[in-house]
């Protein structure tokens, strides 16, 4: 099947992009942003998505930056998973990059596109959220808004993600991940990540379920110790406000496995 006909535009600046999106909205035309195309192109081909205007972001220089500043990593929305893997080697950034798929996919998939198209169980979303990543959104009239990963459910109709900011604490942290796939027994699909800061004995957890639940929470040393001993206990489930039903036990059990994995790597005096 071929995509429905559309107009293709390739702006070279952020201002031009915002203008195109605003004019399209005012004229009642549907415009969609195209980054790496890993999600959108198959949807257009199958006509699961339709647009009268496709706006390619590949020529926008403001979206291609990748730098380490005093307040953390600033990553342009057009940065690919392969670039995260390369530049972030030795940090959790590399894990985020490699989670996307095989090398051919990582060379095209962009971090901005991955966030926009992500489900609640996406590797992109869960790992970035565990790293306390935030997005900078530029909306109508150039208004800038910061949003935590996981808070972005609907983009402004004439807005765009310009960059992702990840705090500097990931430089001395370790990222542990796990997931449970669906089965004939209708076990929910769950994805979970734990960012562990060994020197401070603190962690941050992010998880998503196929039922739409998504949450993040911080853990101190005492909580980590308790989870390591009683991963799926009712106390932990209640204290962390995990989703009700079978999801709660599964998330708690996976979290227990991740916490114990951090202990396996500890160097004893």
Backbone as JSON, one array per atom type, in Angstrom:
{
  "sequence": "XXXXXXXXXXXXXXXXXXXXXXXXXXXXXXXXXXXXXXXXXXXXXXXXXXXXXXXXXXXXXXXXXXXXXXXXXXXXXXXXXXXXXXXXXXXXXXXXXXXXXXXXXXXXXXXXXXXXXXXXXXXXXXXXXXXXXXXXXXXXXXXXXXXXXXXXXXXXXXXXXXXXXXXXXXXXXXXXXXXXXXXXXXXXXXXXXXXXXXXXXXXXXXXXXXXXXXXXXXXXXXXXXXXXXXXXXXXXXXXXXXXXXXXXXXXXXXXXXXXXXXXXXXXXX",
  "N": [[0.84, -1.19, 0.0], [0.45, 2.28, -0.72], [1.4, 5.5, 0.66], [-1.04, 8.07, 1.4], [-1.4, 10.96, -0.72], [0.79, 13.74, -0.05], [2.16, 16.93, 0.94], [5.58, 17.7, 0.93], [7.93, 19.19, 3.04], [11.01, 20.79, 3.92], [12.24, 22.43, 6.27], [14.84, 24.74, 7.36], [15.35, 25.94, 9.73], [14.4, 26.44, 13.19], [12.49, 28.42, 13.7], [11.28, 28.64, 11.18], [10.12, 26.14, 11.0], [8.22, 26.14, 13.13], [6.58, 28.14, 12.16], [5.56, 26.96, 9.8], [4.07, 24.84, 10.91], [2.21, 26.29, 12.41], [0.82, 27.78, 10.46], [-0.28, 25.69, 8.99], [-2.01, 24.57, 10.89], [-3.78, 26.71, 11.32], [-4.91, 26.82, 8.81], [-6.38, 24.54, 8.77], [-5.13, 22.2, 8.0], [-3.54, 19.04, 8.29], [-0.45, 18.54, 9.72], [2.56, 16.72, 10.06], [5.5, 15.92, 11.9], [8.57, 14.68, 10.66], [11.22, 12.73, 11.58], [13.6, 10.54, 12.12], [12.06, 8.61, 10.95], [11.47, 5.99, 11.62], [9.16, 5.17, 12.95], [7.02, 6.71, 11.89], [7.05, 6.51, 9.0], [6.35, 3.75, 8.29], [3.74, 3.81, 9.31], [2.51, 5.73, 7.71], [2.73, 4.48, 5.24], [1.05, 2.27, 5.55], [-1.22, 3.61, 5.89], [-2.14, 4.11, 8.43], [-1.61, 6.42, 9.62], [-2.28, 9.72, 8.52], [-1.48, 12.62, 6.66], [-1.5, 15.98, 5.47], [0.65, 17.53, 5.13], [4.06, 16.83, 5.38], [6.67, 17.41, 7.52], [9.97, 17.54, 7.38], [12.6, 17.2, 9.68], [15.31, 17.03, 9.43], [17.13, 18.93, 8.43], [17.38, 20.94, 10.23], [19.46, 22.82, 12.04], [19.49, 23.57, 14.72], [18.59, 21.37, 16.07], [20.48, 19.38, 16.16], [22.55, 19.31, 17.98], [24.9, 18.12, 20.49], [26.05, 18.05, 23.53], [28.09, 18.36, 26.49], [27.43, 20.04, 29.38], [27.64, 22.22, 32.33], [25.3, 21.69, 33.69], [24.56, 19.21, 32.87], [23.85, 16.79, 30.23], [23.1, 18.0, 27.04], [21.05, 17.29, 24.5], [20.29, 17.35, 21.17], [17.12, 17.04, 19.53], [17.26, 15.67, 17.13], [19.36, 13.96, 17.35], [20.76, 10.77, 16.86], [20.16, 7.33, 17.9], [22.47, 5.84, 17.57], [24.4, 7.8, 17.84], [24.1, 8.52, 20.51], [24.97, 6.15, 21.65], [27.65, 6.15, 20.84], [28.87, 8.64, 21.75], [28.14, 8.63, 24.39], [29.48, 6.53, 25.55], [30.39, 4.36, 28.17], [28.72, 5.51, 29.97], [25.27, 5.67, 31.2], [23.99, 6.65, 28.93], [24.86, 5.26, 26.68], [23.59, 2.8, 27.01], [20.97, 3.57, 26.65], [21.03, 4.25, 23.96], [21.7, 1.77, 22.69], [19.45, 0.31, 23.24], [17.52, 0.65, 21.37], [17.49, -0.88, 19.02], [18.78, -2.95, 16.28], [21.99, -2.1, 14.66], [21.38, -0.84, 12.15], [18.91, 0.32, 12.56], [19.46, 1.97, 14.77], [21.08, 3.87, 13.61], [19.37, 5.54, 12.32], [17.1, 6.11, 13.92], [15.83, 8.7, 15.94], [16.25, 10.57, 18.99], [14.29, 12.43, 19.69], [12.13, 11.74, 17.98], [11.73, 9.16, 18.94], [10.74, 9.61, 21.52], [8.33, 10.96, 21.03], [6.81, 9.04, 19.69], [6.66, 7.02, 21.5], [5.49, 4.25, 23.49], [4.04, 3.45, 26.73], [5.67, 1.43, 27.64], [8.06, 1.7, 26.38], [11.54, 1.31, 25.64], [13.14, 3.58, 25.22], [11.65, 5.58, 26.61], [11.39, 4.64, 29.31], [14.07, 4.27, 30.18], [15.18, 6.84, 29.81], [13.56, 8.28, 31.57], [14.3, 7.17, 34.04], [16.77, 8.28, 34.2], [16.18, 10.86, 34.86], [15.58, 12.6, 32.78], [14.65, 15.53, 30.89], [12.48, 17.25, 28.62], [12.75, 19.88, 26.26], [10.29, 21.79, 24.99], [9.2, 23.63, 22.24], [6.67, 25.76, 21.57], [3.7, 27.34, 20.18], [4.27, 30.62, 18.88], [6.89, 30.5, 19.67], [7.15, 29.86, 22.38], [8.78, 28.41, 25.13], [8.87, 25.33, 26.9], [9.54, 23.25, 29.65], [9.41, 19.8, 30.19], [9.1, 16.83, 32.09], [10.3, 13.6, 31.14], [7.81, 11.3, 30.33], [5.77, 12.87, 31.18], [4.89, 13.89, 28.88], [2.29, 13.69, 26.9], [0.67, 14.67, 24.89], [1.71, 16.57, 22.19], [1.99, 20.13, 21.53], [-0.07, 21.34, 18.9], [1.25, 22.9, 17.08], [3.9, 22.64, 17.84], [7.23, 21.57, 18.89], [9.66, 19.17, 19.94], [12.76, 20.22, 21.02], [15.16, 19.72, 22.39], [16.73, 17.35, 24.64], [17.44, 17.19, 28.02], [19.7, 15.84, 30.24], [20.48, 15.27, 33.56], [23.7, 15.79, 35.27], [24.33, 13.71, 37.04], [24.23, 11.19, 35.94], [26.71, 10.52, 35.07], [28.23, 9.25, 37.01], [26.82, 6.98, 37.55], [25.0, 3.83, 37.38], [23.06, 1.93, 35.11], [20.37, -0.21, 35.34], [18.29, -2.63, 33.86], [15.16, -4.24, 33.03], [12.58, -6.43, 31.77], [9.28, -7.77, 31.21], [7.66, -9.84, 28.97], [4.56, -10.16, 27.1], [2.32, -12.95, 27.43], [0.58, -16.1, 26.88], [-0.86, -16.29, 29.16], [-1.73, -13.81, 29.68], [0.03, -12.08, 30.97], [0.99, -8.89, 31.96], [2.83, -6.62, 29.85], [5.8, -5.35, 30.93], [8.15, -2.82, 31.58], [11.12, -1.83, 33.09], [13.44, 0.31, 34.76], [16.38, 1.02, 36.61], [18.28, 3.54, 37.89], [21.27, 3.66, 39.44], [23.13, 5.15, 41.94], [26.01, 4.56, 43.16], [27.91, 5.59, 45.05], [26.4, 7.33, 46.59], [24.44, 5.71, 47.48], [21.82, 5.68, 46.43], [18.86, 5.54, 44.39], [17.0, 5.79, 41.3], [13.91, 4.96, 39.96], [12.1, 3.96, 37.08], [9.14, 2.92, 35.5], [6.99, 1.26, 33.14], [3.82, 0.02, 32.04], [1.91, -2.19, 29.94], [-0.7, -1.62, 30.29], [-0.85, 1.07, 30.44], [0.09, 2.35, 32.69], [2.52, 4.47, 34.14], [5.35, 5.49, 35.87], [7.64, 7.18, 38.1], [10.07, 7.03, 40.72], [12.02, 7.85, 43.63], [14.63, 6.22, 45.5], [16.03, 5.67, 48.68], [18.96, 4.62, 50.62], [18.06, 2.91, 52.71], [15.57, 2.03, 51.76], [16.39, 0.68, 49.46], [17.85, -1.41, 50.62], [15.79, -2.73, 51.96], [14.14, -3.54, 49.86], [15.85, -5.3, 48.57], [15.79, -7.42, 50.3], [13.06, -8.08, 50.52], [11.5, -8.19, 47.97], [8.89, -8.3, 46.69], [7.1, -7.72, 48.68], [4.05, -6.89, 50.47], [4.38, -4.5, 51.84], [6.33, -3.04, 50.42], [5.03, -2.77, 47.96], [2.87, -1.14, 48.71], [4.2, 1.1, 49.8], [5.61, 2.17, 47.64], [3.59, 2.85, 45.99], [2.7, 1.32, 43.82], [1.11, 0.1, 40.77], [-2.19, -1.3, 41.03], [-3.3, -4.75, 41.43], [-2.1, -7.55, 39.41], [0.09, -6.33, 38.2], [1.46, -4.91, 40.19], [2.81, -6.77, 41.86], [4.52, -7.94, 39.95], [6.07, -5.74, 39.05], [7.3, -5.06, 41.48], [8.73, -7.42, 41.97], [10.49, -7.48, 39.76], [11.87, -5.13, 40.29], [13.12, -5.84, 42.67], [14.92, -7.76, 41.67], [16.58, -6.11, 40.12], [17.71, -4.4, 42.08], [19.12, -6.27, 43.61], [20.94, -7.0, 41.69], [22.6, -4.76, 41.58], [23.94, -5.08, 43.95], [25.41, -7.35, 43.51], [27.52, -6.38, 42.09], [29.01, -4.93, 43.84], [32.01, -4.03, 45.54], [33.46, -5.64, 48.1], [34.83, -4.69, 51.3]],
  "CA": [[0.0, 0.0, 0.0], [1.21, 3.52, -0.78], [0.84, 6.57, 1.5], [-1.9, 9.05, 0.75], [-0.59, 12.1, -1.18], [1.06, 14.8, 0.92], [3.18, 17.92, 0.59], [6.8, 17.49, 1.71], [8.72, 20.41, 3.22], [12.23, 20.55, 4.7], [12.72, 23.71, 6.79], [16.23, 24.74, 7.8], [15.46, 26.59, 11.03], [13.31, 26.16, 14.12], [11.45, 29.43, 13.48], [10.55, 28.28, 9.97], [9.31, 24.96, 11.31], [7.08, 26.56, 13.94], [5.7, 28.9, 11.27], [4.87, 26.0, 8.93], [3.09, 24.12, 11.71], [1.15, 27.21, 12.81], [0.02, 28.08, 9.28], [-1.04, 24.48, 8.66], [-3.12, 24.45, 11.85], [-4.74, 27.78, 11.04], [-5.6, 26.49, 7.57], [-7.1, 23.28, 8.91], [-4.39, 21.1, 7.36], [-2.81, 18.2, 9.25], [0.99, 18.47, 9.47], [3.28, 15.83, 10.96], [6.96, 16.02, 11.85], [9.3, 13.47, 10.3], [12.62, 12.78, 12.02], [14.28, 9.38, 11.53], [11.08, 7.9, 10.13], [11.33, 4.59, 12.0], [7.77, 4.91, 13.34], [6.03, 7.38, 11.06], [6.99, 6.05, 7.61], [5.5, 2.56, 8.15], [2.34, 4.17, 9.56], [2.01, 6.41, 6.5], [2.62, 3.49, 4.16], [-0.14, 1.45, 5.81], [-2.31, 4.58, 6.05], [-2.59, 4.22, 9.82], [-1.48, 7.86, 9.83], [-2.45, 10.52, 7.31], [-1.13, 14.03, 6.82], [-1.46, 16.75, 4.23], [2.0, 18.09, 5.06], [5.11, 16.17, 6.15], [7.74, 18.38, 7.78], [11.21, 16.82, 7.72], [13.41, 18.02, 10.59], [16.71, 16.66, 9.27], [18.0, 20.04, 8.05], [17.32, 21.99, 11.26], [20.72, 22.75, 12.77], [19.25, 23.71, 16.17], [18.18, 20.09, 16.65], [21.52, 18.37, 15.95], [23.64, 19.46, 18.93], [25.14, 17.07, 21.5], [27.13, 18.63, 24.32], [28.12, 18.18, 27.95], [27.54, 21.33, 30.05], [27.71, 22.11, 33.79], [24.04, 21.17, 34.21], [24.27, 17.89, 32.32], [23.94, 16.55, 28.79], [22.1, 18.65, 26.19], [21.01, 16.45, 23.31], [19.31, 17.8, 20.19], [16.09, 16.04, 19.25], [17.61, 14.9, 15.93], [20.47, 13.04, 17.63], [20.36, 9.38, 16.66], [20.52, 6.36, 18.92], [23.87, 5.47, 17.34], [25.24, 8.87, 18.37], [24.06, 8.35, 21.97], [25.82, 5.01, 21.97], [29.05, 6.49, 20.61], [29.34, 9.72, 22.61], [27.86, 8.3, 25.79], [30.14, 5.28, 25.93], [30.84, 4.37, 29.55], [27.66, 6.09, 30.79], [23.96, 5.11, 30.84], [23.56, 7.08, 27.61], [25.13, 4.18, 25.73], [22.54, 1.8, 27.17], [19.76, 4.12, 26.03], [21.2, 4.13, 22.52], [21.67, 0.38, 22.21], [18.15, -0.31, 23.5], [16.57, 0.97, 20.3], [17.39, -1.95, 18.03], [20.04, -3.27, 15.62], [22.72, -0.93, 14.18], [20.72, -0.14, 11.04], [17.83, 1.13, 13.15], [20.06, 2.98, 15.63], [21.68, 4.93, 12.79], [18.29, 6.41, 11.83], [16.15, 6.49, 14.97], [16.23, 9.89, 16.68], [15.75, 10.58, 20.36], [13.04, 13.18, 19.71], [11.09, 10.92, 17.38], [11.46, 8.03, 19.82], [9.9, 10.05, 22.63], [6.99, 11.31, 20.54], [6.08, 7.84, 19.27], [6.86, 5.96, 22.49], [4.42, 3.75, 24.35], [4.42, 3.5, 28.14], [6.67, 0.41, 27.91], [9.18, 1.93, 25.47], [12.88, 1.36, 26.21], [13.52, 4.99, 25.21], [10.94, 6.34, 27.64], [11.68, 4.16, 30.66], [15.46, 4.53, 30.53], [15.36, 8.28, 29.94], [12.89, 8.73, 32.79], [15.13, 6.77, 35.17], [17.9, 9.22, 34.22], [15.62, 12.19, 35.17], [15.64, 13.44, 31.58], [13.58, 16.48, 30.64], [12.4, 17.73, 27.24], [12.43, 21.28, 25.99], [9.31, 21.91, 23.92], [8.95, 24.97, 21.74], [5.31, 25.76, 21.07], [3.26, 28.5, 19.41], [4.96, 31.89, 19.11], [8.21, 30.26, 20.23], [7.15, 29.66, 23.83], [9.53, 27.22, 25.53], [8.33, 24.65, 28.08], [10.25, 22.05, 30.06], [8.55, 18.72, 30.67], [9.8, 15.6, 32.42], [9.94, 12.44, 30.32], [6.67, 10.63, 30.95], [4.69, 13.86, 31.3], [4.52, 14.31, 27.53], [1.28, 12.81, 26.32], [0.24, 15.29, 23.64], [2.49, 17.74, 21.82], [1.21, 21.22, 20.94], [-0.3, 21.06, 17.48], [2.29, 23.58, 16.3], [5.08, 22.64, 18.69], [8.25, 20.59, 18.54], [10.71, 18.91, 20.92], [14.03, 20.7, 20.48], [16.31, 19.04, 23.01], [16.55, 16.57, 25.86], [18.48, 17.51, 28.99], [19.88, 14.77, 31.22], [21.34, 15.8, 34.63], [25.07, 15.25, 35.27], [24.55, 12.57, 37.93], [24.34, 9.91, 35.23], [28.12, 10.25, 34.77], [28.78, 8.33, 38.0], [25.72, 6.07, 37.89], [24.84, 2.6, 36.61], [21.67, 1.73, 34.71], [19.95, -1.61, 35.32], [16.99, -2.69, 33.18], [14.53, -5.56, 32.9], [11.22, -6.35, 31.24], [8.54, -9.02, 31.1], [6.82, -9.78, 27.78], [3.23, -10.74, 27.18], [2.24, -14.39, 27.23], [-0.79, -16.6, 26.76], [-1.51, -16.09, 30.45], [-2.06, -12.38, 29.75], [0.93, -11.36, 31.86], [1.2, -7.57, 31.36], [4.16, -6.27, 29.39], [6.34, -4.37, 31.88], [9.52, -2.4, 31.34], [11.56, -1.13, 34.29], [14.85, 0.71, 34.77], [16.88, 1.55, 37.88], [19.55, 4.27, 37.84], [21.84, 3.47, 40.77], [24.31, 5.96, 42.25], [26.62, 3.7, 44.17], [28.57, 6.36, 46.1], [25.38, 7.94, 47.44], [23.48, 4.68, 47.88], [20.49, 6.15, 46.06], [18.44, 5.08, 43.08], [15.75, 6.28, 40.72], [13.24, 3.91, 39.21], [11.02, 4.29, 36.16], [8.55, 1.71, 34.91], [5.76, 1.41, 32.38], [3.11, -1.23, 31.78], [1.09, -2.15, 28.73], [-1.99, -1.07, 30.66], [-0.79, 2.52, 30.41], [0.7, 2.91, 33.9], [3.89, 4.94, 34.01], [5.69, 6.21, 37.1], [9.03, 7.23, 38.54], [10.21, 7.32, 42.14], [13.38, 7.8, 44.15], [14.86, 5.27, 46.59], [17.23, 5.91, 49.48], [19.68, 3.4, 50.97], [17.24, 2.02, 53.54], [14.57, 1.41, 50.9], [17.09, -0.29, 48.62], [18.15, -2.59, 51.45], [14.54, -3.44, 52.25], [13.7, -4.18, 48.62], [16.75, -6.42, 48.31], [15.38, -8.54, 51.17], [11.65, -8.43, 50.37], [11.19, -7.45, 46.74], [7.48, -8.22, 46.33], [6.3, -7.7, 49.9], [2.96, -5.91, 50.45], [4.88, -3.23, 52.35], [6.99, -2.34, 49.32], [4.0, -2.43, 46.98], [2.11, -0.01, 49.23], [5.07, 2.26, 50.0], [6.0, 2.74, 46.35], [2.37, 3.19, 45.26], [2.72, 0.62, 42.54], [-0.24, -0.12, 40.25], [-2.9, -2.39, 41.7], [-3.44, -5.99, 40.69], [-0.92, -8.35, 39.12], [1.21, -5.48, 37.83], [2.21, -4.48, 41.36], [3.73, -7.83, 42.25], [5.53, -8.11, 38.91], [6.98, -4.6, 39.1], [8.09, -5.18, 42.7], [9.67, -8.53, 41.81], [11.53, -7.03, 38.84], [12.68, -4.14, 41.0], [13.99, -6.59, 43.59], [16.01, -8.35, 40.89], [17.52, -5.05, 39.73], [18.44, -3.96, 43.27], [20.09, -7.3, 43.96], [22.0, -6.96, 40.68], [23.56, -3.73, 41.98], [24.75, -5.62, 45.05], [26.35, -8.34, 42.95], [28.68, -5.68, 41.53], [29.7, -4.2, 44.88], [33.32, -4.52, 45.96], [33.43, -5.72, 49.56], [36.13, -4.35, 51.92]],
  "C": [[0.88, 1.26, 0.0], [0.58, 4.56, 0.15], [-0.12, 7.44, 0.7], [-1.03, 10.25, 0.33], [-0.4, 13.14, -0.08], [2.1, 15.75, 0.36], [4.37, 17.71, 1.51], [7.59, 18.79, 1.79], [9.9, 20.08, 4.13], [12.79, 21.88, 5.19], [14.15, 23.59, 7.31], [16.42, 25.44, 9.15], [14.25, 26.25, 11.89], [12.16, 27.15, 13.91], [10.61, 29.08, 12.25], [9.63, 27.1, 10.21], [8.06, 25.32, 12.09], [6.07, 27.32, 13.07], [4.9, 27.98, 10.35], [3.76, 25.28, 9.69], [1.91, 25.02, 12.08], [0.23, 27.52, 11.63], [-0.84, 26.88, 8.89], [-2.24, 24.35, 9.59], [-4.2, 25.49, 11.56], [-5.54, 27.51, 9.77], [-6.35, 25.19, 7.61], [-6.44, 22.11, 8.22], [-3.58, 20.34, 8.41], [-1.34, 18.11, 8.83], [1.64, 17.58, 10.5], [4.78, 16.02, 10.78], [7.57, 14.67, 11.52], [10.76, 13.63, 10.72], [13.36, 11.62, 11.37], [13.37, 8.52, 10.69], [10.84, 6.46, 10.53], [9.9, 4.22, 12.4], [6.78, 5.47, 12.32], [5.92, 6.81, 9.65], [6.16, 4.77, 7.44], [4.02, 2.88, 8.38], [1.73, 4.89, 8.37], [1.79, 5.41, 5.37], [1.36, 2.65, 4.31], [-1.4, 2.3, 5.97], [-2.95, 4.52, 7.44], [-2.48, 5.68, 10.27], [-1.65, 8.56, 8.49], [-2.07, 11.96, 7.61], [-1.15, 14.7, 5.46], [-0.09, 17.38, 4.02], [2.93, 17.25, 5.93], [6.28, 17.14, 6.26], [8.97, 17.61, 8.24], [12.12, 17.72, 8.53], [14.91, 17.81, 10.41], [17.65, 17.79, 8.92], [18.05, 21.16, 9.1], [18.54, 21.88, 12.16], [20.52, 22.83, 14.29], [18.89, 22.4, 16.85], [19.28, 19.04, 16.63], [22.64, 18.42, 16.99], [23.72, 18.29, 19.92], [26.32, 17.56, 22.32], [26.96, 18.35, 25.8], [28.36, 19.54, 28.58], [27.55, 21.12, 31.56], [26.44, 21.51, 34.37], [23.63, 19.85, 33.56], [24.45, 17.82, 30.81], [22.78, 17.26, 28.08], [22.14, 17.96, 24.83], [19.92, 16.94, 22.37], [18.35, 16.68, 19.81], [16.4, 15.19, 18.02], [18.79, 13.95, 16.14], [19.98, 11.6, 17.51], [20.78, 8.49, 17.84], [21.98, 5.95, 18.8], [24.81, 6.53, 17.93], [25.24, 8.84, 19.9], [25.0, 7.24, 22.39], [27.3, 5.38, 21.87], [29.57, 7.52, 21.61], [29.16, 9.38, 24.09], [28.53, 7.04, 26.29], [30.69, 5.38, 27.36], [29.84, 5.0, 30.51], [26.33, 5.43, 30.42], [23.44, 5.57, 29.48], [23.75, 5.99, 26.57], [24.05, 3.11, 25.79], [21.24, 2.27, 26.53], [19.85, 3.96, 24.51], [21.06, 2.71, 22.02], [20.31, -0.28, 22.4], [17.2, -0.2, 22.31], [16.41, -0.15, 19.28], [18.74, -2.23, 17.41], [20.7, -2.01, 15.05], [22.02, -0.15, 13.07], [19.59, 0.76, 11.54], [18.42, 2.27, 13.97], [20.66, 4.14, 14.83], [20.64, 5.91, 12.27], [17.39, 6.94, 12.93], [16.67, 7.67, 15.78], [15.59, 9.9, 18.06], [14.43, 11.35, 20.45], [11.89, 12.38, 19.14], [10.71, 9.74, 18.26], [10.56, 8.4, 20.97], [8.47, 10.31, 22.18], [6.17, 10.06, 20.25], [6.08, 6.74, 20.33], [5.56, 5.55, 23.18], [4.91, 3.78, 25.79], [5.47, 2.45, 28.5], [7.91, 0.56, 27.02], [10.51, 1.95, 26.22], [13.38, 2.8, 26.28], [12.97, 5.68, 26.46], [11.37, 5.93, 29.04], [13.11, 4.49, 31.07], [15.75, 6.02, 30.68], [14.73, 8.8, 31.22], [13.69, 8.36, 34.03], [16.34, 7.69, 35.31], [17.46, 10.66, 34.49], [15.7, 13.14, 33.98], [14.42, 14.35, 31.47], [13.64, 16.93, 29.18], [12.16, 19.23, 27.23], [11.51, 21.31, 24.79], [9.2, 23.37, 23.52], [7.59, 24.95, 21.05], [4.99, 27.0, 20.27], [3.97, 29.78, 19.84], [6.31, 31.7, 19.8], [8.27, 30.08, 21.72], [7.84, 28.36, 24.18], [8.97, 26.66, 26.83], [9.19, 23.44, 28.39], [9.25, 21.03, 30.59], [9.4, 17.5, 30.99], [9.36, 14.5, 31.45], [8.84, 11.67, 31.04], [5.5, 11.56, 31.15], [4.17, 14.26, 29.93], [3.54, 13.31, 26.95], [0.78, 13.34, 24.98], [1.11, 16.5, 23.38], [1.57, 18.86, 21.37], [1.07, 20.99, 19.44], [0.69, 21.8, 16.58], [3.54, 23.73, 17.16], [6.03, 21.51, 18.32], [9.2, 20.4, 19.73], [12.04, 19.34, 20.31], [15.24, 20.02, 21.1], [15.87, 18.27, 24.24], [17.72, 16.89, 26.76], [18.52, 16.41, 30.05], [20.87, 15.26, 32.28], [22.69, 15.1, 34.69], [25.28, 14.03, 36.14], [24.64, 11.23, 37.21], [25.8, 9.53, 34.99], [28.74, 9.28, 35.77], [27.73, 7.32, 38.46], [25.75, 4.85, 36.97], [23.36, 2.41, 36.3], [21.38, 0.24, 34.59], [18.54, -1.67, 34.75], [16.48, -4.12, 33.14], [13.15, -5.35, 32.31], [10.61, -7.74, 31.19], [7.61, -8.89, 29.91], [5.48, -10.42, 28.02], [3.28, -12.24, 26.92], [0.79, -14.81, 27.08], [-1.57, -16.42, 28.06], [-1.85, -14.62, 30.7], [-1.23, -11.65, 30.79], [1.21, -10.0, 31.23], [2.64, -7.36, 30.92], [4.68, -5.13, 30.27], [7.79, -4.09, 31.54], [9.95, -1.55, 32.53], [13.05, -0.83, 34.21], [15.18, 1.3, 36.14], [18.21, 2.24, 37.63], [20.11, 4.28, 39.26], [23.11, 4.29, 40.92], [24.99, 5.33, 43.46], [27.22, 4.49, 45.33], [27.57, 6.95, 47.09], [24.38, 6.94, 47.97], [22.04, 5.14, 47.62], [20.15, 5.64, 44.66], [17.2, 5.81, 42.6], [15.19, 5.22, 39.8], [12.2, 4.52, 38.27], [10.45, 2.99, 35.62], [7.29, 2.08, 34.13], [5.13, 0.06, 32.16], [2.25, -1.07, 30.54], [-0.31, -1.64, 29.01], [-2.02, 0.44, 30.7], [-0.2, 3.15, 31.65], [2.13, 3.33, 33.6], [4.21, 5.77, 35.24], [7.19, 6.21, 37.31], [9.03, 7.49, 40.04], [11.66, 7.15, 42.56], [13.46, 6.83, 45.32], [16.11, 5.67, 47.35], [17.86, 4.57, 49.88], [18.85, 2.42, 51.76], [16.19, 1.3, 52.69], [15.21, 0.38, 49.98], [17.41, -1.56, 49.39], [16.89, -3.41, 51.69], [14.05, -4.19, 51.01], [14.56, -5.4, 48.31], [16.36, -7.64, 49.12], [13.97, -9.01, 50.86], [11.08, -7.74, 49.13], [9.7, -7.27, 46.49], [6.58, -8.17, 47.55], [5.18, -6.66, 49.8], [3.41, -4.53, 50.93], [5.5, -2.4, 51.24], [5.96, -1.89, 48.29], [3.22, -1.2, 47.42], [2.96, 1.25, 49.31], [5.43, 2.95, 48.69], [4.81, 3.12, 45.48], [2.37, 2.58, 43.86], [1.3, 0.37, 42.06], [-0.89, -1.33, 40.91], [-2.94, -3.63, 40.81], [-2.12, -6.7, 40.45], [0.3, -7.51, 38.79], [2.09, -5.15, 39.03], [3.23, -5.53, 41.78], [4.85, -8.03, 41.25], [6.55, -6.98, 38.93], [7.89, -4.71, 40.32], [9.12, -6.3, 42.58], [10.82, -8.15, 40.87], [12.46, -6.03, 39.51], [13.62, -4.83, 41.98], [15.17, -7.22, 42.87], [17.05, -7.3, 40.51], [18.35, -4.58, 40.92], [19.49, -4.99, 43.66], [21.24, -7.35, 42.94], [23.04, -5.89, 41.01], [24.48, -4.25, 43.07], [25.77, -6.64, 44.54], [27.61, -7.67, 42.44], [29.46, -4.9, 42.59], [31.03, -4.85, 45.22], [33.35, -4.49, 47.49], [34.81, -5.39, 50.14], [36.86, -5.59, 52.39]]
}
